[in-house]
Amino acid sequence: MMWDLSGGSGQPQEHAAYYYYSQSSDSMYSPPSYSAPAPFMPIAALSSGPEFQQRAITSDPYYQPSPGPVLDRAIVTSTHHHRSRQSHHHQSSHTRQHQARPAPVVYQPAPPLEYSPPSFQYSKCTGRRKAVCIGINYYGQPNQLHGCVNDARNVRNFLIQHYNYKSEDVVLLTDDSSHARSQPTKANIRDAMRWLVQGAQPHDSLFFHYSGHGGQTKDLDGDEIDGYDEVIFPVDYKQSRHIVDDEMHRLMVDPLPVGCRLTAVFDSCHSGSVLDLPYLYHSDGRVKGSQVTADHIREKSTRADVISWSGCMDSQTSADTYDASGVATGAMSYAFMTCLRENPNASYQGLLQAVRRILRKNYSQKPQLSSSHPIDTNLKFIM
């Protein structure tokens, strides 16, 4: 069933934007079997051994890689470096360690007490439910990933089975689709973002999931404390370029009415503040500040109820890995769904702590929680 910006749907087609899977069980989507590449690190494995694949692309000459010795499997697409096609399969002479210049994470102090955010309303999440799930493996490209398409399908099924989303209200964009409208191109991703928020009402529950490559580019409008915008990479990024966090905020956050919930999950590198939300949280529930500059905090605040879960800090990378059964997956997507299955009544704080607990066993990435307004993290997380 095809989706369009009018909010309706067209006639069913063989390869449509909506995919239907059995809902008779809670098992994760399983792709055709294959041997997991050796460099992957299972979620259940020990932390020793070869490094996992990173979901990062550095396409900007101003970009600085993460600090410390990192086995960087990102593709440098500037004119200075081009990586071998085979580097995502195994460690080769092209796989090298970078000694990056230390780049400490910088936070804007929490907004002062005299600053009053716009009046907001927690969403009851009792209205219409719509979702967009995007998974990009970049098939045939030197920077190919393996778990992102699985992530998108798993999250889609998870929403349908556990959170009462209707299959016709979930748009799935994956680069294994033979249907042009279902490909995660820059144009299709933008259209899907517009579709997601179109006609949004108070207490609607909207969900956005992205699994793929992420990166950073030099900030041009002065709203980033660290001087870099966060970006995501469509499948056609070489022709169309990336999508910047400022644009995602304009498309998915700015149009929302008071009391409308948008929950976003980003399983990509450098994704900590990828929606440009002004409030970031410690795992104990305290606001730890913002990576939005003071001059832009008012601009980025909203009356809507927007929550973002990201796989890592802006300065970190996210793992493309595989689960205990050998199915390729993103570490953040896996942990997010696992924690909510185990405790569907978790608070914001409890969910953040649980996701971090799963990932810190094997990975350095530190999942982040951010919001468009101050939240009580002891409240139950709903969506």
Rosetta blueprint (number, residue, H / E / L):
1 M L
2 M L
3 W E
4 D L
5 L L
6 S L
7 G L
8 G L
9 S E
10 G L
11 Q L
12 P L
13 Q L
14 E L
15 H L
16 A L
17 A L
18 Y L
19 Y L
20 Y L
21 Y L
22 S L
23 Q L
24 S L
25 S L
26 D L
27 S L
28 M L
29 Y L
30 S L
31 P L
32 P L
33 S L
34 Y L
35 S L
36 A L
37 P L
38 A L
39 P L
40 F L
41 M L
42 P E
43 I L
44 A L
45 A L
46 L L
47 S L
48 S L
49 G L
50 P L
51 E L
52 F L
53 Q E
54 Q E
55 R L
56 A E
57 I E
58 T E
59 S L
60 D L
61 P L
62 Y L
63 Y L
64 Q L
65 P L
66 S L
67 P L
68 G E
69 P E
70 V E
71 L E
72 D L
73 R L
74 A L
75 I E
76 V E
77 T L
78 S L
79 T L
80 H L
81 H L
82 H L
83 R L
84 S L
85 R H
86 Q H
87 S H
88 H H
89 H L
90 H L
91 Q L
92 S L
93 S L
94 H L
95 T L
96 R L
97 Q E
98 H E
99 Q E
100 A E
101 R L
102 P L
103 A L
104 P L
105 V L
106 V L
107 Y L
108 Q E
109 P L
110 A L
111 P L
112 P L
113 L L
114 E L
115 Y L
116 S L
117 P L
118 P L
119 S L
120 F L
121 Q L
122 Y L
123 S L
124 K L
125 C L
126 T L
127 G L
128 R L
129 R E
130 K E
131 A E
132 V E
133 C E
134 I E
135 G E
136 I L
137 N L
138 Y L
139 Y L
140 G L
141 Q L
142 P L
143 N L
144 Q L
145 L L
146 H L
147 G L
148 C H
149 V H
150 N H
151 D H
152 A H
153 R H
154 N H
155 V H
156 R H
157 N H
158 F H
159 L H
160 I H
161 Q H
162 H H
163 Y L
164 N L
165 Y L
166 K L
167 S H
168 E H
169 D H
170 V E
171 V E
172 L E
173 L E
174 T E
175 D L
176 D L
177 S L
178 S L
179 H L
180 A H
181 R H
182 S H
183 Q L
184 P L
185 T L
186 K H
187 A H
188 N H
189 I H
190 R H
191 D H
192 A H
193 M H
194 R H
195 W H
196 L H
197 V H
198 Q L
199 G L
200 A L
201 Q L
202 P L
203 H L
204 D L
205 S E
206 L E
207 F E
208 F E
209 H E
210 Y E
211 S E
212 G L
213 H L
214 G E
215 G E
216 Q E
217 T E
218 K E
219 D L
220 L L
221 D L
222 G L
223 D L
224 E E
225 I L
226 D L
227 G L
228 Y E
229 D E
230 E E
231 V E
232 I E
233 F L
234 P L
235 V L
236 D L
237 Y H
238 K H
239 Q H
240 S H
241 R L
242 H L
243 I E
244 V E
245 D H
246 D H
247 E H
248 M H
249 H H
250 R H
251 L H
252 M H
253 V L
254 D L
255 P L
256 L L
257 P L
258 V L
259 G L
260 C L
261 R E
262 L E
263 T E
264 A E
265 V E
266 F E
267 D E
268 S L
269 C L
270 H L
271 S L
272 G L
273 S L
274 V L
275 L L
276 D L
277 L L
278 P L
279 Y E
280 L E
281 Y E
282 H L
283 S L
284 D L
285 G L
286 R L
287 V E
288 K E
289 G E
290 S E
291 Q L
292 V E
293 T L
294 A H
295 D H
296 H H
297 I H
298 R H
299 E H
300 K H
301 S L
302 T L
303 R L
304 A L
305 D E
306 V E
307 I E
308 S E
309 W E
310 S E
311 G L
312 C L
313 M L
314 D L
315 S L
316 Q L
317 T L
318 S L
319 A E
320 D E
321 T E
322 Y E
323 D L
324 A L
325 S L
326 G L
327 V L
328 A E
329 T E
330 G E
331 A H
332 M H
333 S H
334 Y H
335 A H
336 F H
337 M H
338 T H
339 C H
340 L H
341 R H
342 E H
343 N L
344 P L
345 N L
346 A L
347 S E
348 Y H
349 Q H
350 G H
351 L H
352 L H
353 Q H
354 A H
355 V H
356 R H
357 R H
358 I H
359 L H
360 R H
361 K L
362 N L
363 Y L
364 S L
365 Q L
366 K L
367 P L
368 Q E
369 L E
370 S E
371 S E
372 S L
373 H L
374 P L
375 I L
376 D L
377 T L
378 N L
379 L L
380 K E
381 F L
382 I L
383 M L
